[in-house]
Amino acid sequence: MRIGDLVRRTPKWGDWVKHNPWMYTDNDLEVGIIVAAAGSMDYQVLWPSGSLEWYAKNYVKKINVEH
């Protein structure tokens, strides 16, 4: 991942949501953009609410977007 990539948080309930989609939370479906990186493991994400938060690589997932 790199600055400018769109990301989502990993689901709060983990792999359970694959078979139980009703377990997604509102935060799980929110899309953010990476605005800073600390090495290759920590990323600062800007969320639609305007909040900036740091996440480790395993807590956010890149979204594939076609241009």
C-alpha positions in Angstrom: 0.0 0.0 0.0 1.1 3.6 -0.6 -0.1 7.1 -0.1 -3.3 7.8 -2.1 -4.6 4.2 -2.0 -8.2 3.7 -0.9 -8.7 1.4 2.1 -11.3 -0.1 4.4 -10.8 -1.4 7.9 -10.6 -5.1 8.3 -14.0 -6.4 9.6 -14.4 -6.2 13.4 -15.7 -9.8 13.4 -12.9 -11.1 11.1 -13.7 -14.0 8.8 -17.1 -14.5 10.3 -18.5 -11.8 8.0 -17.9 -14.0 4.9 -20.7 -16.3 6.0 -22.6 -13.8 8.1 -22.7 -10.4 6.2 -25.1 -8.9 8.8 -22.1 -8.8 11.2 -20.5 -5.9 9.3 -20.3 -2.7 11.3 -20.7 0.8 9.8 -16.9 1.3 10.3 -16.2 -1.9 8.4 -17.8 -0.4 5.2 -16.3 3.1 5.5 -13.7 4.0 2.8 -10.7 6.1 3.6 -7.5 7.3 1.9 -3.9 6.8 3.0 -2.3 10.2 3.6 0.9 9.2 5.3 3.1 6.1 5.8 5.6 5.2 8.5 7.8 2.7 6.8 5.8 -0.2 5.1 3.8 -1.3 8.2 1.9 1.8 9.5 -0.4 4.0 7.7 -2.3 7.2 8.5 -5.8 7.1 7.1 -8.2 10.0 6.5 -11.8 8.9 6.9 -15.0 10.7 5.5 -15.8 12.0 9.0 -12.5 14.0 8.8 -10.7 12.0 11.4 -7.1 11.0 10.9 -6.0 7.6 12.5 -2.9 5.5 12.3 -3.3 1.8 11.5 -1.0 -1.2 11.3 -0.9 -2.9 7.9 -3.0 -5.8 9.0 -5.9 -3.5 10.2 -6.6 -1.9 6.8 -7.2 -3.5 3.4 -6.6 -1.8 0.0 -9.6 -1.5 -2.3 -9.2 -2.3 -5.9 -10.5 0.6 -8.0 -10.6 0.5 -11.8 -9.9 3.8 -13.7 
